[in-house]
């Protein structure tokens, strides 16, 4: 908190704040009002872009003699933006309104098919002991692919752990997914992460962390850095409704709003935080209603409508980049799968509930029906796509299983720029141990 206050002071005084040490050295220069005015006049215009007056939350208020306790339940419920109904029919006319051509829609649908194929096979592979862990994405494919398709390559992405479609769309292919889930030598993380916890520097996609909500304040900080560099980019930060119950959610929202950070906070409200339903998580109007308290703009969208999610994200990105302000999107969806392979959701919800969502509001089915209405898709093409993706996933999984594990020395890398002495001692101890007892271990599956 002390550093944050110093940063705020520096911003008010019109000086750059690259580090705490730099700020302290600059602070001593402002001993008089004359020096302060001189520094403000010489400040580069792109250090901190000015806030738009029409975006500034009101800091004034009126007085009244009428005592009334504000009742938020009397406020109207925020509607969810929708473009396509559950039968794949557009609700507002021509396909030209979608801003997507048929080729793009088919490509997006294929990515949803890849998600489904990976989900099914990796789930079975975990049950057979071939991978240690998996997190399903069923029911949330549309919000993943729809939002990812609206972003630009230069944008930075912070994910939670249920955004497989985002990674696939950005170019993190099936083979990389398989390598990561098997923690082999071709895994970009060198086996240091749980399965489904991807990351790729080339794609501007930060490595997923298991601890809930840690990515939100990180995303706010990254967006602040992008702003100071004056780049044509924003940050996209995904999180679930359960993460919004953590303290880091508040810290991230407040930092992003007060520091005018170009970040999109994308909430996947899928109804469940593991076994906790949203009815037990909050009493207000979902997650979006909190945006007002932070002076932040936002919108609610039908998360099972790929077209609506794409358009909403596209507009949010435009606003975040052009105005250098945060946006909160709440995508309303439903988690049809278990929370993970460590969870059995049938112990806290009825199977009939899952069946209802699968048959009445399936995101992939909505896109398929829409393509069929446009006469660019049929049952034969559907069968061919499913067979193709299934074969590809099985091939990638087989390749990953045959790939050696990382060299054991990788246990000690990628944490410190310079390895500390205590870690060097541990590495030497392990090497000596393996020299003496190496035959007691199956080291053939590790790189030498």
SEDREN-728344 format. One record per residue (C-alpha): residue number from 0; x, z, y. Coordinates in steps of 0.25 Angstrom, whole numbers, padded with zeros to 4 digits. Each point is the difference from the previous one (the first is absolute). Layout:
<atom resi="NUM" px="X" pz="Z" py="Y"/>
...
END
This chain:
<atom resi="0" px="0000" pz="0000" py="0000"/>
<atom resi="1" px="0012" pz="0003" py="0010"/>
<atom resi="2" px="0005" pz="-0014" py="-0002"/>
<atom resi="3" px="-0014" pz="-0006" py="0002"/>
<atom resi="4" px="-0001" pz="0007" py="0013"/>
<atom resi="5" px="0013" pz="-0004" py="0004"/>
<atom resi="6" px="-0004" pz="-0015" py="-0003"/>
<atom resi="7" px="-0013" pz="0002" py="0008"/>
<atom resi="8" px="0008" pz="0005" py="0012"/>
<atom resi="9" px="0010" pz="-0011" py="-0001"/>
<atom resi="10" px="-0011" pz="-0010" py="0000"/>
<atom resi="11" px="-0007" pz="0006" py="0012"/>
<atom resi="12" px="0014" pz="0000" py="0007"/>
<atom resi="13" px="0002" pz="-0015" py="-0003"/>
<atom resi="14" px="0012" pz="0000" py="-0008"/>
<atom resi="15" px="0004" pz="-0005" py="-0014"/>
<atom resi="16" px="-0001" pz="0009" py="-0012"/>
<atom resi="17" px="0008" pz="-0006" py="-0011"/>
<atom resi="18" px="0005" pz="0014" py="-0005"/>
<atom resi="19" px="-0001" pz="0014" py="0004"/>
<atom resi="20" px="0015" pz="0001" py="0003"/>
<atom resi="21" px="-0002" pz="-0012" py="0010"/>
<atom resi="22" px="-0012" pz="0006" py="0006"/>
<atom resi="23" px="0008" pz="0013" py="0003"/>
<atom resi="24" px="0011" pz="-0007" py="0006"/>
<atom resi="25" px="-0009" pz="-0008" py="0009"/>
<atom resi="26" px="-0009" pz="0012" py="0004"/>
<atom resi="27" px="0011" pz="0006" py="0008"/>
<atom resi="28" px="0000" pz="-0012" py="0009"/>
<atom resi="29" px="-0013" pz="0003" py="0006"/>
<atom resi="30" px="0003" pz="0012" py="0009"/>
<atom resi="31" px="-0008" pz="-0005" py="0012"/>
<atom resi="32" px="-0013" pz="-0007" py="0003"/>
<atom resi="33" px="0009" pz="-0011" py="0006"/>
<atom resi="34" px="0007" pz="-0003" py="-0013"/>
<atom resi="35" px="-0013" pz="0000" py="-0008"/>
<atom resi="36" px="-0006" pz="-0011" py="0009"/>
<atom resi="37" px="0013" pz="-0008" py="0000"/>
<atom resi="38" px="0000" pz="0000" py="-0016"/>
<atom resi="39" px="-0015" pz="-0003" py="0000"/>
<atom resi="40" px="0002" pz="-0012" py="0008"/>
<atom resi="41" px="0012" pz="-0005" py="-0008"/>
<atom resi="42" px="-0007" pz="0002" py="-0014"/>
<atom resi="43" px="-0001" pz="-0013" py="-0008"/>
<atom resi="44" px="-0015" pz="-0004" py="-0001"/>
<atom resi="45" px="0001" pz="-0002" py="-0015"/>
<atom resi="46" px="0005" pz="0014" py="-0004"/>
<atom resi="47" px="-0015" pz="0005" py="0000"/>
<atom resi="48" px="-0011" pz="-0009" py="0002"/>
<atom resi="49" px="-0011" pz="0005" py="0010"/>
<atom resi="50" px="-0013" pz="0005" py="-0006"/>
<atom resi="51" px="-0012" pz="-0008" py="0003"/>
<atom resi="52" px="-0009" pz="0008" py="0010"/>
<atom resi="53" px="-0013" pz="-0004" py="-0008"/>
<atom resi="54" px="0006" pz="0006" py="-0012"/>
<atom resi="55" px="0004" pz="0013" py="0005"/>
<atom resi="56" px="-0009" pz="0012" py="-0005"/>
<atom resi="57" px="-0008" pz="0007" py="0012"/>
<atom resi="58" px="0007" pz="0012" py="0005"/>
<atom resi="59" px="-0011" pz="0003" py="0009"/>
<atom resi="60" px="-0014" pz="0006" py="-0002"/>
<atom resi="61" px="-0012" pz="0004" py="0007"/>
<atom resi="62" px="-0006" pz="0014" py="0001"/>
<atom resi="63" px="-0014" pz="0004" py="-0004"/>
<atom resi="64" px="-0009" pz="0012" py="0000"/>
<atom resi="65" px="-0007" pz="-0004" py="-0013"/>
<atom resi="66" px="0007" pz="0007" py="-0012"/>
<atom resi="67" px="0000" pz="-0008" py="-0012"/>
<atom resi="68" px="0008" pz="0000" py="-0013"/>
<atom resi="69" px="0004" pz="-0014" py="-0004"/>
<atom resi="70" px="-0006" pz="-0004" py="-0013"/>
<atom resi="71" px="0008" pz="-0012" py="-0006"/>
<atom resi="72" px="-0011" pz="-0002" py="-0011"/>
<atom resi="73" px="-0009" pz="-0006" py="0011"/>
<atom resi="74" px="0010" pz="-0011" py="0003"/>
<atom resi="75" px="-0003" pz="-0013" py="-0007"/>
<atom resi="76" px="0007" pz="-0003" py="-0012"/>
<atom resi="77" px="0011" pz="-0011" py="0002"/>
<atom resi="78" px="-0004" pz="-0013" py="-0007"/>
<atom resi="79" px="0010" pz="-0007" py="-0009"/>
<atom resi="80" px="0003" pz="-0015" py="0003"/>
<atom resi="81" px="-0004" pz="-0010" py="-0010"/>
<atom resi="82" px="0001" pz="-0015" py="-0001"/>
<atom resi="83" px="-0004" pz="-0003" py="-0014"/>
<atom resi="84" px="-0011" pz="0007" py="-0009"/>
<atom resi="85" px="0002" pz="0005" py="-0014"/>
<atom resi="86" px="-0005" pz="-0014" py="-0005"/>
<atom resi="87" px="0011" pz="-0008" py="0007"/>
<atom resi="88" px="-0009" pz="-0005" py="0011"/>
<atom resi="89" px="0005" pz="0000" py="0014"/>
<atom resi="90" px="-0008" pz="0008" py="0009"/>
<atom resi="91" px="0002" pz="-0008" py="0013"/>
<atom resi="92" px="0001" pz="-0015" py="-0003"/>
<atom resi="93" px="0011" pz="-0010" py="-0001"/>
<atom resi="94" px="0012" pz="0002" py="-0008"/>
<atom resi="95" px="0008" pz="-0003" py="0013"/>
<atom resi="96" px="-0003" pz="0014" py="0004"/>
<atom resi="97" px="0009" pz="0005" py="-0011"/>
<atom resi="98" px="0013" pz="-0005" py="0007"/>
<atom resi="99" px="0005" pz="-0003" py="-0015"/>
<atom resi="100" px="0000" pz="-0013" py="-0007"/>
<atom resi="101" px="-0004" pz="-0002" py="-0014"/>
<atom resi="102" px="0015" pz="-0001" py="-0005"/>
<atom resi="103" px="0003" pz="0013" py="0007"/>
<atom resi="104" px="-0013" pz="0007" py="-0006"/>
<atom resi="105" px="0004" pz="-0005" py="-0014"/>
<atom resi="106" px="0014" pz="0005" py="0001"/>
<atom resi="107" px="-0005" pz="0013" py="0004"/>
<atom resi="108" px="-0010" pz="0000" py="-0012"/>
<atom resi="109" px="0012" pz="-0003" py="-0009"/>
<atom resi="110" px="0008" pz="0012" py="0006"/>
<atom resi="111" px="-0013" pz="0009" py="-0003"/>
<atom resi="112" px="0001" pz="-0006" py="-0014"/>
<atom resi="113" px="0015" pz="0004" py="-0002"/>
<atom resi="114" px="-0004" pz="0014" py="0005"/>
<atom resi="115" px="-0010" pz="0001" py="-0011"/>
<atom resi="116" px="0009" pz="-0006" py="-0011"/>
<atom resi="117" px="0011" pz="0010" py="0004"/>
<atom resi="118" px="-0010" pz="0012" py="0000"/>
<atom resi="119" px="-0005" pz="-0003" py="-0014"/>
<atom resi="120" px="0013" pz="-0003" py="-0007"/>
<atom resi="121" px="0008" pz="0011" py="0007"/>
<atom resi="122" px="-0011" pz="0010" py="-0003"/>
<atom resi="123" px="0000" pz="-0004" py="-0015"/>
<atom resi="124" px="0016" pz="0001" py="0000"/>
<atom resi="125" px="-0001" pz="0014" py="0005"/>
<atom resi="126" px="-0009" pz="0004" py="-0011"/>
<atom resi="127" px="0010" pz="-0006" py="-0010"/>
<atom resi="128" px="0012" pz="0007" py="0006"/>
<atom resi="129" px="0006" pz="-0013" py="0006"/>
<atom resi="130" px="-0001" pz="0005" py="0014"/>
<atom resi="131" px="-0001" pz="0015" py="0005"/>
<atom resi="132" px="-0010" pz="-0001" py="0011"/>
<atom resi="133" px="-0010" pz="-0010" py="0006"/>
<atom resi="134" px="-0010" pz="0001" py="0012"/>
<atom resi="135" px="-0012" pz="-0010" py="-0001"/>
<atom resi="136" px="-0005" pz="-0008" py="0012"/>
<atom resi="137" px="-0014" pz="-0004" py="-0006"/>
<atom resi="138" px="-0010" pz="-0001" py="0011"/>
<atom resi="139" px="0010" pz="-0001" py="0012"/>
<atom resi="140" px="0005" pz="-0013" py="-0002"/>
<atom resi="141" px="-0007" pz="-0007" py="0012"/>
<atom resi="142" px="0005" pz="0010" py="0010"/>
<atom resi="143" px="0014" pz="-0001" py="-0005"/>
<atom resi="144" px="0001" pz="-0015" py="0000"/>
<atom resi="145" px="-0009" pz="-0002" py="0012"/>
<atom resi="146" px="0008" pz="0009" py="0009"/>
<atom resi="147" px="0013" pz="-0005" py="-0005"/>
<atom resi="148" px="-0003" pz="-0014" py="0003"/>
<atom resi="149" px="-0003" pz="0003" py="0015"/>
<atom resi="150" px="0014" pz="0006" py="0002"/>
<atom resi="151" px="0013" pz="-0008" py="0004"/>
<atom resi="152" px="0013" pz="0000" py="-0007"/>
<atom resi="153" px="0007" pz="0008" py="0011"/>
<atom resi="154" px="-0010" pz="0012" py="-0001"/>
<atom resi="155" px="0004" pz="0012" py="-0007"/>
<atom resi="156" px="-0008" pz="0007" py="-0011"/>
<atom resi="157" px="-0001" pz="0014" py="-0005"/>
<atom resi="158" px="-0009" pz="0001" py="-0012"/>
<atom resi="159" px="-0005" pz="0011" py="-0009"/>
<atom resi="160" px="-0001" pz="-0003" py="-0014"/>
<atom resi="161" px="-0012" pz="-0009" py="-0002"/>
<atom resi="162" px="0004" pz="-0012" py="0008"/>
<atom resi="163" px="0005" pz="-0009" py="-0012"/>
<atom resi="164" px="-0008" pz="-0012" py="0006"/>
<atom resi="165" px="0008" pz="0002" py="0014"/>
<atom resi="166" px="0013" pz="-0001" py="-0007"/>
<atom resi="167" px="-0004" pz="-0012" py="-0009"/>
<atom resi="168" px="-0005" pz="-0008" py="0013"/>
<atom resi="169" px="0013" pz="0003" py="0008"/>
<atom resi="170" px="0009" pz="-0005" py="-0011"/>
<atom resi="171" px="0003" pz="0011" py="-0010"/>
<atom resi="172" px="-0003" pz="-0008" py="-0012"/>
<atom resi="173" px="-0004" pz="0005" py="-0014"/>
<atom resi="174" px="0014" pz="0000" py="-0006"/>
<atom resi="175" px="0004" pz="0010" py="0011"/>
<atom resi="176" px="-0012" pz="0008" py="-0003"/>
<atom resi="177" px="0004" pz="0001" py="-0015"/>
<atom resi="178" px="0014" pz="0003" py="0003"/>
<atom resi="179" px="-0004" pz="0011" py="0009"/>
<atom resi="180" px="-0010" pz="0006" py="-0010"/>
<atom resi="181" px="0011" pz="0000" py="-0011"/>
<atom resi="182" px="0011" pz="0006" py="0009"/>
<atom resi="183" px="0010" pz="-0010" py="-0004"/>
<atom resi="184" px="0013" pz="-0006" py="0006"/>
<atom resi="185" px="-0008" pz="-0011" py="0007"/>
<atom resi="186" px="-0009" pz="0010" py="0007"/>
<atom resi="187" px="0003" pz="0000" py="0015"/>
<atom resi="188" px="-0001" pz="0016" py="0000"/>
<atom resi="189" px="0010" pz="0000" py="-0012"/>
<atom resi="190" px="-0010" pz="0009" py="-0008"/>
<atom resi="191" px="-0001" pz="0011" py="0010"/>
<atom resi="192" px="-0015" pz="-0001" py="0002"/>
<atom resi="193" px="-0012" pz="0002" py="-0008"/>
<atom resi="194" px="-0007" pz="-0012" py="-0005"/>
<atom resi="195" px="-0009" pz="-0007" py="0011"/>
<atom resi="196" px="0008" pz="0006" py="0011"/>
<atom resi="197" px="0006" pz="-0013" py="0005"/>
<atom resi="198" px="0008" pz="-0004" py="0012"/>
<atom resi="199" px="0007" pz="-0012" py="0006"/>
<atom resi="200" px="0009" pz="-0001" py="0012"/>
<atom resi="201" px="-0001" pz="-0015" py="0001"/>
<atom resi="202" px="-0015" pz="0001" py="0001"/>
<atom resi="203" px="0000" pz="0011" py="0010"/>
<atom resi="204" px="-0007" pz="0009" py="-0010"/>
<atom resi="205" px="0005" pz="0014" py="-0001"/>
<atom resi="206" px="0001" pz="0007" py="-0013"/>
<atom resi="207" px="-0012" pz="0008" py="-0004"/>
<atom resi="208" px="0001" pz="0015" py="-0001"/>
<atom resi="209" px="-0009" pz="0008" py="-0009"/>
<atom resi="210" px="-0002" pz="0012" py="0010"/>
<atom resi="211" px="-0013" pz="-0002" py="0007"/>
<atom resi="212" px="0000" pz="-0005" py="0014"/>
<atom resi="213" px="0015" pz="0000" py="0003"/>
<atom resi="214" px="-0001" pz="-0015" py="0003"/>
<atom resi="215" px="-0009" pz="0002" py="0012"/>
<atom resi="216" px="0009" pz="0007" py="0010"/>
<atom resi="217" px="0011" pz="-0009" py="-0005"/>
<atom resi="218" px="-0008" pz="-0012" py="0004"/>
<atom resi="219" px="-0003" pz="0006" py="0014"/>
<atom resi="220" px="0015" pz="0001" py="0002"/>
<atom resi="221" px="0003" pz="-0014" py="-0005"/>
<atom resi="222" px="-0010" pz="-0005" py="0009"/>
<atom resi="223" px="0006" pz="0007" py="0012"/>
<atom resi="224" px="0013" pz="-0006" py="-0004"/>
<atom resi="225" px="-0006" pz="-0014" py="-0001"/>
<atom resi="226" px="-0006" pz="0002" py="0014"/>
<atom resi="227" px="0013" pz="0004" py="0006"/>
<atom resi="228" px="0006" pz="-0012" py="-0005"/>
<atom resi="229" px="-0011" pz="-0008" py="0006"/>
<atom resi="230" px="-0003" pz="-0008" py="-0013"/>
<atom resi="231" px="-0012" pz="-0009" py="-0003"/>
<atom resi="232" px="-0003" pz="0009" py="-0012"/>
<atom resi="233" px="-0008" pz="0012" py="-0004"/>
<atom resi="234" px="-0001" pz="0010" py="-0011"/>
<atom resi="235" px="-0010" pz="0001" py="-0011"/>
<atom resi="236" px="-0002" pz="0013" py="-0007"/>
<atom resi="237" px="-0009" pz="0002" py="-0012"/>
<atom resi="238" px="-0006" pz="0013" py="-0004"/>
<atom resi="239" px="-0012" pz="0006" py="-0008"/>
<atom resi="240" px="-0011" pz="0009" py="0005"/>
<atom resi="241" px="0006" pz="0011" py="-0007"/>
<atom resi="242" px="0013" pz="-0001" py="0008"/>
<atom resi="243" px="-0008" pz="0001" py="0013"/>
<atom resi="244" px="-0002" pz="0015" py="-0004"/>
<atom resi="245" px="0015" pz="0003" py="0001"/>
<atom resi="246" px="0006" pz="0005" py="0013"/>
<atom resi="247" px="0010" pz="-0012" py="0001"/>
<atom resi="248" px="-0013" pz="-0009" py="0003"/>
<atom resi="249" px="-0002" pz="0008" py="0013"/>
<atom resi="250" px="0015" pz="0000" py="0004"/>
<atom resi="251" px="0000" pz="-0015" py="-0003"/>
<atom resi="252" px="-0013" pz="-0004" py="0008"/>
<atom resi="253" px="0005" pz="0009" py="0012"/>
<atom resi="254" px="0014" pz="-0006" py="0000"/>
<atom resi="255" px="-0005" pz="-0014" py="-0001"/>
<atom resi="256" px="-0011" pz="0002" py="0011"/>
<atom resi="257" px="0008" pz="0008" py="0010"/>
<atom resi="258" px="0013" pz="-0009" py="-0001"/>
<atom resi="259" px="-0008" pz="-0013" py="0000"/>
<atom resi="260" px="0005" pz="-0005" py="-0014"/>
<atom resi="261" px="-0004" pz="-0014" py="-0005"/>
<atom resi="262" px="-0005" pz="0005" py="-0014"/>
<atom resi="263" px="-0012" pz="-0003" py="-0008"/>
<atom resi="264" px="-0004" pz="0012" py="-0009"/>
<atom resi="265" px="-0008" pz="-0006" py="-0011"/>
<atom resi="266" px="-0009" pz="0011" py="-0008"/>
<atom resi="267" px="-0004" pz="-0004" py="-0014"/>
<atom resi="268" px="-0013" pz="0008" py="-0001"/>
<atom resi="269" px="-0003" pz="-0002" py="-0015"/>
<atom resi="270" px="-0008" pz="0013" py="-0001"/>
<atom resi="271" px="0009" pz="0008" py="-0008"/>
<atom resi="272" px="0013" pz="0008" py="0002"/>
<atom resi="273" px="0004" pz="0001" py="-0015"/>
<atom resi="274" px="-0012" pz="0009" py="-0004"/>
<atom resi="275" px="-0005" pz="0004" py="0014"/>
<atom resi="276" px="-0012" pz="-0008" py="0005"/>
<atom resi="277" px="-0001" pz="-0003" py="0015"/>
<atom resi="278" px="-0012" pz="0009" py="0001"/>
<atom resi="279" px="0010" pz="0012" py="-0002"/>
<atom resi="280" px="0011" pz="-0005" py="0009"/>
<atom resi="281" px="-0007" pz="-0002" py="0013"/>
<atom resi="282" px="-0013" pz="0003" py="0008"/>
<atom resi="283" px="0001" pz="-0011" py="0011"/>
<atom resi="284" px="-0002" pz="-0015" py="0000"/>
<atom resi="285" px="0011" pz="-0004" py="-0009"/>
<atom resi="286" px="0014" pz="-0001" py="0004"/>
<atom resi="287" px="-0002" pz="-0010" py="0012"/>
<atom resi="288" px="-0008" pz="0010" py="0008"/>
<atom resi="289" px="0013" pz="0008" py="0002"/>
<atom resi="290" px="0006" pz="-0012" py="0008"/>
<atom resi="291" px="-0008" pz="0004" py="0012"/>
<atom resi="292" px="0007" pz="0013" py="0001"/>
<atom resi="293" px="0014" pz="-0006" py="0001"/>
<atom resi="294" px="-0005" pz="-0010" py="0010"/>
<atom resi="295" px="0002" pz="-0011" py="-0010"/>
<atom resi="296" px="-0008" pz="-0013" py="-0003"/>
<atom resi="297" px="-0005" pz="-0003" py="-0014"/>
<atom resi="298" px="-0010" pz="-0007" py="-0008"/>
<atom resi="299" px="-0007" pz="0002" py="-0014"/>
<atom resi="300" px="0000" pz="-0011" py="-0009"/>
<atom resi="301" px="-0006" pz="-0004" py="-0014"/>
<atom resi="302" px="0012" pz="0002" py="-0009"/>
<atom resi="303" px="-0006" pz="-0008" py="-0011"/>
<atom resi="304" px="-0001" pz="-0012" py="0009"/>
<atom resi="305" px="0013" pz="-0008" py="0001"/>
<atom resi="306" px="-0004" pz="-0008" py="0011"/>
<atom resi="307" px="-0005" pz="0011" py="0009"/>
<atom resi="308" px="0013" pz="0008" py="-0003"/>
<atom resi="309" px="0009" pz="-0012" py="0004"/>
<atom resi="310" px="-0007" pz="-0002" py="0013"/>
<atom resi="311" px="0000" pz="0015" py="0003"/>
<atom resi="312" px="0015" pz="0001" py="-0003"/>
<atom resi="313" px="0003" pz="-0013" py="0008"/>
<atom resi="314" px="-0007" pz="0006" py="0013"/>
<atom resi="315" px="0006" pz="0013" py="-0002"/>
<atom resi="316" px="0014" pz="-0006" py="-0001"/>
<atom resi="317" px="-0003" pz="-0008" py="0012"/>
<atom resi="318" px="-0004" pz="0012" py="0008"/>
<atom resi="319" px="0012" pz="0009" py="-0005"/>
<atom resi="320" px="0010" pz="-0011" py="0003"/>
<atom resi="321" px="-0005" pz="-0004" py="0014"/>
<atom resi="322" px="-0004" pz="0013" py="0005"/>
<atom resi="323" px="0010" pz="0009" py="-0007"/>
<atom resi="324" px="-0010" pz="0009" py="-0005"/>
<atom resi="325" px="-0004" pz="0006" py="-0013"/>
<atom resi="326" px="-0013" pz="-0004" py="-0008"/>
<atom resi="327" px="-0007" pz="0007" py="-0011"/>
<atom resi="328" px="-0008" pz="-0008" py="-0011"/>
<atom resi="329" px="-0008" pz="0007" py="-0010"/>
<atom resi="330" px="-0003" pz="-0010" py="-0012"/>
<atom resi="331" px="-0012" pz="0005" py="-0008"/>
<atom resi="332" px="0002" pz="-0002" py="-0015"/>
<atom resi="333" px="0000" pz="0006" py="-0013"/>
<atom resi="334" px="0011" pz="0004" py="-0010"/>
<atom resi="335" px="-0005" pz="-0005" py="-0014"/>
<atom resi="336" px="0012" pz="0003" py="-0007"/>
<atom resi="337" px="0006" pz="0014" py="-0004"/>
<atom resi="338" px="0008" pz="0006" py="0011"/>
<atom resi="339" px="0012" pz="-0002" py="-0009"/>
<atom resi="340" px="0003" pz="0000" py="-0015"/>
<atom resi="341" px="0002" pz="0015" py="0002"/>
<atom resi="342" px="-0015" pz="0001" py="0003"/>
<atom resi="343" px="-0013" pz="-0002" py="-0007"/>
<atom resi="344" px="-0011" pz="-0003" py="0010"/>
<atom resi="345" px="-0011" pz="0001" py="-0010"/>
<atom resi="346" px="0001" pz="0016" py="0000"/>
<atom resi="347" px="-0005" pz="0000" py="0015"/>
<atom resi="348" px="-0008" pz="-0013" py="0001"/>
<atom resi="349" px="-0010" pz="-0007" py="-0008"/>
<atom resi="350" px="0003" pz="-0013" py="-0007"/>
<atom resi="351" px="-0013" pz="-0006" py="0005"/>
<atom resi="352" px="0005" pz="0002" py="0014"/>
<atom resi="353" px="0013" pz="-0009" py="-0004"/>
<atom resi="354" px="-0009" pz="-0010" py="-0006"/>
<atom resi="355" px="-0009" pz="-0001" py="0012"/>
<atom resi="356" px="0012" pz="-0003" py="0009"/>
<atom resi="357" px="0006" pz="-0010" py="-0010"/>
<atom resi="358" px="-0013" pz="-0008" py="-0001"/>
<atom resi="359" px="-0006" pz="0002" py="0014"/>
<atom resi="360" px="0011" pz="0000" py="0010"/>
<atom resi="361" px="0013" pz="-0006" py="-0006"/>
<atom resi="362" px="0010" pz="-0005" py="0010"/>
<atom resi="363" px="0005" pz="-0011" py="-0009"/>
<atom resi="364" px="-0013" pz="-0004" py="-0004"/>
<atom resi="365" px="-0005" pz="-0002" py="0014"/>
<atom resi="366" px="0012" pz="-0010" py="0003"/>
<atom resi="367" px="-0003" pz="-0007" py="-0013"/>
<atom resi="368" px="-0014" pz="-0002" py="0003"/>
<atom resi="369" px="0003" pz="-0005" py="0014"/>
<atom resi="370" px="0010" pz="-0010" py="-0006"/>
<atom resi="371" px="-0010" pz="-0005" py="-0010"/>
<atom resi="372" px="-0011" pz="-0002" py="0011"/>
<atom resi="373" px="0011" pz="-0009" py="0007"/>
<atom resi="374" px="0002" pz="-0008" py="-0013"/>
<atom resi="375" px="0015" pz="0003" py="-0001"/>
<atom resi="376" px="-0001" pz="0010" py="-0011"/>
<atom resi="377" px="-0007" pz="0000" py="-0014"/>
<atom resi="378" px="0000" pz="0008" py="-0013"/>
<atom resi="379" px="0011" pz="-0009" py="-0006"/>
<atom resi="380" px="0010" pz="0002" py="0012"/>
<atom resi="381" px="-0003" pz="0015" py="-0001"/>
<atom resi="382" px="0003" pz="0001" py="-0015"/>
<atom resi="383" px="0013" pz="-0008" py="0002"/>
<atom resi="384" px="0004" pz="0009" py="0012"/>
<atom resi="385" px="-0002" pz="0013" py="-0009"/>
<atom resi="386" px="0008" pz="-0006" py="-0011"/>
<atom resi="387" px="0011" pz="-0005" py="0009"/>
<atom resi="388" px="0002" pz="0014" py="0006"/>
<atom resi="389" px="-0001" pz="0007" py="-0013"/>
<atom resi="390" px="0011" pz="-0008" py="-0006"/>
<atom resi="391" px="0009" pz="0001" py="0012"/>
<atom resi="392" px="-0001" pz="0015" py="0001"/>
<atom resi="393" px="0003" pz="0001" py="-0015"/>
<atom resi="394" px="0012" pz="-0008" py="0002"/>
<atom resi="395" px="0005" pz="0008" py="0012"/>
<atom resi="396" px="-0002" pz="0013" py="-0008"/>
<atom resi="397" px="0008" pz="-0006" py="-0012"/>
<atom resi="398" px="0011" pz="-0004" py="0009"/>
<atom resi="399" px="0000" pz="0013" py="0007"/>
<atom resi="400" px="0001" pz="0008" py="-0013"/>
<atom resi="401" px="0012" pz="-0008" py="-0005"/>
<atom resi="402" px="0007" pz="0003" py="0013"/>
<atom resi="403" px="0011" pz="0011" py="0000"/>
<atom resi="404" px="-0002" pz="0013" py="0008"/>
<atom resi="405" px="0009" pz="0002" py="0012"/>
<atom resi="406" px="0014" pz="0006" py="-0002"/>
<atom resi="407" px="-0001" pz="0015" py="-0001"/>
<atom resi="408" px="0009" pz="0001" py="0012"/>
<atom resi="409" px="-0012" pz="-0005" py="0009"/>
<atom resi="410" px="-0005" pz="0014" py="-0002"/>
<atom resi="411" px="0009" pz="0004" py="0012"/>
<atom resi="412" px="-0002" pz="-0012" py="0009"/>
<atom resi="413" px="-0009" pz="-0004" py="0011"/>
<atom resi="414" px="-0002" pz="0014" py="0006"/>
<atom resi="415" px="0012" pz="0003" py="0009"/>
<atom resi="416" px="0008" pz="-0010" py="0008"/>
<atom resi="417" px="0012" pz="0008" py="-0005"/>
<atom resi="418" px="-0001" pz="0007" py="-0013"/>
<atom resi="419" px="0002" pz="0016" py="0003"/>
<atom resi="420" px="0010" pz="0007" py="-0008"/>
<atom resi="421" px="-0011" pz="0008" py="-0009"/>
<atom resi="422" px="-0006" pz="-0013" py="-0004"/>
<atom resi="423" px="0014" pz="-0006" py="-0003"/>
<atom resi="424" px="0003" pz="0012" py="-0009"/>
<atom resi="425" px="-0014" pz="-0002" py="-0007"/>
<atom resi="426" px="0004" pz="-0014" py="-0003"/>
<atom resi="427" px="0014" pz="0003" py="-0005"/>
<atom resi="428" px="-0007" pz="0011" py="-0009"/>
<atom resi="429" px="-0009" pz="-0010" py="-0006"/>
<atom resi="430" px="0011" pz="-0011" py="-0002"/>
<atom resi="431" px="0008" pz="0011" py="-0008"/>
<atom resi="432" px="-0012" pz="0004" py="-0008"/>
<atom resi="433" px="-0003" pz="-0014" py="-0004"/>
<atom resi="434" px="0015" pz="-0003" py="-0004"/>
<atom resi="435" px="-0001" pz="0012" py="-0009"/>
<atom resi="436" px="-0014" pz="-0001" py="-0005"/>
<atom resi="437" px="-0004" pz="-0014" py="0003"/>
<atom resi="438" px="-0003" pz="-0004" py="-0015"/>
<atom resi="439" px="-0011" pz="0010" py="0000"/>
<atom resi="440" px="-0008" pz="-0008" py="0010"/>
<atom resi="441" px="-0006" pz="-0014" py="-0001"/>
<atom resi="442" px="0008" pz="-0006" py="0011"/>
<atom resi="443" px="-0002" pz="-0014" py="-0005"/>
<atom resi="444" px="-0012" pz="-0002" py="0009"/>
<atom resi="445" px="0007" pz="0003" py="0013"/>
<atom resi="446" px="0009" pz="-0009" py="0008"/>
<atom resi="447" px="0015" pz="0003" py="-0003"/>
END
